[in-house]
Amino acid sequence: MNTVTTTTAPPDLTDPAFWAREDSHLVLRELRLRAPLWRLETETEGPLWCALSYALAGEVLGDANRFSSERGSLLGTGTDRAPAGAGKMMALTDPPRHRDLRGLVLPFFSKRKAAELTERVADLTRQVVRTALEAEETDFVRDISTAVPLTVMCDLLGVPDEDRDHVVHMCDRAFLGNTPEERAEAHQQLLPYLFSLGLRRQSDPRDDIISTLVTHTVNGRRLPLDEALLNCDNILVGGVQTVRHTATMAMLALTRHPHAWQAMREDGYDPELGVEELLRWTSVGLHVLRTARVDTELAGQRIRAGDRVVVWTPAANRDETEFEDPDRLRLDRTPNRHVAFGWGPHYCIGAPLARVELASLFGALTEAAERVEVLRPPVPNRSIINFGLDSLTVRLHARGGTD
């Protein structure tokens, strides 16, 4: 039975400072080799079970009968208080309710829909890269990795053209504000706008996500407006943040691994394999939270109903039992069954679109730029939810340039 026998306490994985450490992956590997499941006592979140292996990630995330999402899918609400959207938002529901909600918007995120959006995404990425090339410097986070998915999500949600500048401004502050307080305030301003748009779409529906959620029924019952709009907000945040952080951290990694940047520019490069490796390598969604629904066992440990189990994605995605040479960035890695998009019923609904956006973005970058130069130290976002940056100031050097 593989249990924790060491008396050495693990570091507090709920402290953002841990994820800012250069050696965080090495620490996680040492912990995982000693035991795949750790009991962690924290001041803000109480006791947690920390799953660090690939196998445990699949077991916990794939079994909604034993592990529930309704008490929260992310840390940050403390030990006893359920999130406000529990049982209402897709991210905070269990089957069959989760399946019903997901089914409403799935057509907007299918592989077929993502393929239809390929040219639109390509136009956007070429535009932002062209603008960046003309500038002396650019903030990769604001001007590139956020701009593309935000525009695409506005398209899918159904934000009218005349509202775009206002919504983009609110989202910029919500995602990129200087302080957590500023970001929270901007986010609260976004919700009334979505409410207003939802009311308009109830009487004048279009072919978009907001119209679908405010007019369609689930099991013969129309969703309450607040419930529909909580899901719109969740879709907007998820659709922007995943691509924003992955693209940014991937760009930073490519500046530190010039062999990989060069490989992306060669004729034999497979963008599908490359994107999967960048997703695995960056693992920007740091964790997924579940709550045990019943008394059960995990990695030889007794888990009681109500215990909270956290799957730490970066640890699972560098598990040497699943990935050969996991600490090496290999853009031709195959197979690559990473869990960057989760696993099981809550597998990221926007994964096909995110893959299209990432492939298009790095395709446009490598086609137009000889290299990308980091001008100032990156500004980390200091979070236990997303592994990312608040700012990455770069200069794109054009192909065929004189510098």
N, C-alpha and C positions, 0 to 999 in steps of 0.2 A: 504494500500500500504506500503510495507516494504522498506523504504528508509533510507538513512543516515540522522539522525537529530542531532547527537551529534556534538559538536564543537571541541571535542578532535581529533586531527589528528592521523591517524594510523602510525605506524613505517614504515620506508622505507624498503619495502620487497625486493627491488632491491639491497640492501646493503648486501654483503656476511656475514658481522658481525652479522646480525640478525639471520641467519640460524645456526650460531655457538653458539647461546644462548641455555642454557639448558631449558629455559622456552618458547621456540619459539612456541611449540604446545599449551601451555596455552594461549599465546597471541593471536594466531590464533582463538582459541575457543572463547575467549572473543569478538573478532572482529566479528566473524561469528554470534554469538548470538545477537549482536547488529544490524547487517545488513549483508546479504550474499554478497553484492556487494558494493565495496568502490571505490571512485575516489581518486587516488593517484598522487600527483605532484612530479616528480623526476627531479634531475638536469641533469642526463645523458640520460634518456629515455623519458623525457617529461611527459605529462599526460597519465595515464593508468587507465583502469577499472580493478579492482582486484576481481575476482570471487572466493569465499571461501567456497561455499557449494557444496555438492554432486550433487544436482539437477541442479545447474548452470553449473557444469562441463559437465554433459551430454548434456545439452541444447546447450552450445557453441561448444563443440567438435563434437557433432552429426549433426550439421546443417551447411554444407558447402555452402548452398545457401545464408545464412546470414553472415557467418564468414569464411574468406578466410585465407589460409596458404601461399599464394604467396608473401605477403609482409614480410614474416618471421614467423618462428615457435618458435623462441627463442629470448629472449632479448639479446642485446649486439651490435646491429648495429646502435644504435642511433634512432632518431625520424623520419628521412626522407629518409635515404638510404636503398634501398632494398638489400637483400643479393645477392651475386654474382651468386648463383645457382637458383635464383628465376625463376620459370617456367621450370626448367630443372631437378632438383632433386626431387625425390618422396616426400621428406619432405616439399618441397616448391612449390607444385603444387596442384591444385584443380581438382575435377572430371570435365570432363571425362579424362583429361590428366593423372591425378594421377592414375586412375584405369588402364589405358593402361600400364603405366610404372610398376606399382605394379604386373600386370599380367605376365610380363616377368620373374620375379624372384620368384614369389610365389611358384612354384614347389620345390624350394630349401629350403623353410621354412614351408612347410605344416606339418600337424600333422603326416602324413604318413612318410615324410622324417625325421622328428624328431625321430620317433620310430625306423627308420632304423639306426640312428646314436647313439642309446642308448648304445650299447656295446662299440663303439669307445669312447664315452664320459666317460663311466665307467672305461675303461682302463686308460684314461688320469687322471681321478680324483684319482684313486688308486695309480697311479705312483707319482703324486705330493704330496699326503698325506704321502706315504711311505718315500719319500725323506725328507719331513718336520719332520717326526718322528725321523729320524736319526740325525737331526741337533740339536745343543744346542739352537738355536733360528732361527726363520724364519720370513721374512716379508710377512705377509699374503696377502698383496696387490700384490706385485710383483710375489711371488713364487707360489701362489695358485689361488687367485681370478682372476688374469689377465692371467695366463699361460694357463688355460684350454680354455676359450672362444677364446683367440687369436689363439691357435692351430686349433681349430675347424673352425674358420673363414678363416684361411689360406687354410684349406682343401676345403671349399666351394667355395672360390674365385678362386682357382686353382693355388695358388703359388707353383711353382716347388720345389721339395725337395732340390735342390742345392741352392735355393735362401732363404730358410727358415731362416737360422741363420741371414742373412743380414736384412730380413724383420722384424724378431722378434726384432732385435737390434733397428731398426728405430722406430718400434711401442713402444718399451719400453721407448725410449726417448720422443716420441710424447705423450704417456699417463702418463709417470712417471718422466719426467724431473724435475729438481730441481726448475726451474723458468718458468713462463709463456712464456718468450722469448725462452728458450731452447725447450719447448714443441712445440711452433709455428715453430721454425726453423726445428725441426725434422719432423714435419708434412709436411712442404714444400719439404723436401727431399723425402718423401714417394710418393708424387704425380708424379714426373718424373719416378719413378720405375713403378708405375701402368700404366703410359702412354706407357712405353717401353713394358711391358707385354701385354698391349692391342693391340699394333701393331703386336706382335708375334701371338696373338690369332686370329687376323683377317685372317691370312693366314694358321693358324694351330689350328682350334678351337677344344676344348675339352668339356667334360660335366661338365662345371663349370660356375659360375656366370659371370666372366669376359668375357668368350667366348660368352655367351648368350647375354650380353649387347652390345658387339661390332659387332655381326653378325646378330642379329634378327632385324626385322622391327616393327615399330609402325605406324599403318595406312598407310602401304605401303612405309614408309620412314625409312631408317636406321638411328639410332641415331648417331649424330656427335661424334667423339671419345672423345672430352673433356666432352661432356654431359654424355656419358656412364661411363667415369671414375670418374666423380663427384659422380655418384650414387654408384660406387664401393667403393669409399672412405667413403661415408655416411653410407653404409652398414657395412663396416669394423668398423668404429667408434661406430656405434650404437650397433653392435653385441658384441663388447668387453665391452664397457662402462657400459651398463645396467647390465650385469652379474657381472662385476667387482665390481661395487659399491653396488649392492644388496647383493652379497655374503659377502663383507667386513662389511657392516653395520649390516647385520644379524648376523655375527659372533660376532661382538662387543656386540650386543643386547643379544645374548645367554650367553656371559660371565657375563652380568649384571643381567640376569634372569635365574639362575641355574635351576629353576623348569622347564623351557621350554627345556633346554638342556637335562635334565633327561627324559622329556616326549618324546623327539625324539628317545630315546634309548629303550623305552618300546614296548612290543609286539603289543599293540593296536594302535600304532602311524600310522596315514595315511599321507604319504609324500606328496600327492597331496594337501590335506588341509593345511598341514604345510607350504608348499612353498607359497600358496596363502596368508597366514597370514604374512609370512615374507615379501612378496612383498608389502602388504598393510602397514605393520608396518614401513618399511624402507622408502617407497615412495621416491626413490632416484632421480627420475626425478622431479626436484622441480617445474617446471612450463611448460606450453604450451601457446604460443602466437597465437592469431588470430586477424585479422583486419576486422572490420565491412564492408561489401560490400554495404549495404543499410542502410538507416535510420530505426531503429528498437527500440524495447523496451526489457529491460532485468531487471527482479526483480523490476519492477516499475520505472526504470530509462530510460530516453531518451538516446539512443545510436545513434550517428550520423555516417553516412558513413565515413570511414577513421579513426574512433576511434579505439584504440587498447585495446583489452580485454585479460587479463592474467588469465588463470586458474592455481591456486596454488594447486598442487596435494596433498601435505601433509595435507592441510586443508580439501579438499574434502574427503580424505581417513580416516579422523577422525571425520566426521560429525555424530553426535549422532542421527540424524534422520534416518540415513541409517545403522549405525553400533552400536549395543548394547555394552555398556561399551567400547567405542573405544580406550581408553587409556590403555587398558589391552592387553597384548600379549597372545592370545589364539590360540594355534596351531590347535585346532579342530573347529575353527570358521566356521559356515555355517548358512546361505548363506554368501558369501563374494564377492560381486560384486564390487571390488575395481577398481580404474582407474589408477593403477600404469603403465599399458601398454597403457594408453590413452582410447579413445572411438571414435566410429564412423568410417568414412572412413580411418582415419590415425591410427587406432588401430595397435599397434606394429606388424609388419610382422614377426618378429623373436620370438614372444611370446612362441610358442610351443617348440622351441629349447631352449630358456632361461629356461623354466620350467624343461626340461630334465636335463640341466646342473646343475641347482641349487639343484634339488632332488638328483642327483648323487653325487654332492660334499658333501652335508651334510650327505648323507647316508654313504659315505666313511669315513667322519670325525668321526661320532658317532660310527661306527663299529670299528675303529682302535684306537681312542683316548678316554681315561678316562675323560680327561678334557683339556681345552685350557686355558693357562695362559697368560694374557697380561703382558709383561715385562716392557714396557715403555709407557708413555702417547701417545695416538693416535695423529697423525699429520693430522689435517683437511685440505681439499683441498681448502677451502675458495672460493666458487663458488656460483653463483645463477642459474647455469644450473643443476649441479648434487650435491646431498647431499652425500658426500663420504669422504674418507681419502686418503692422499698421502702415508701414511705408517701406518702399524699396526704390531708391533713386538711382536711375540708370541712364546710360547713353547708348543708343543703338548706332552702331557703325555700319553704314551701308555697304553692301557688296560692291566691289569695284571702286571704293573710295580711296582717298589718298592718305588717310590717317592710319 
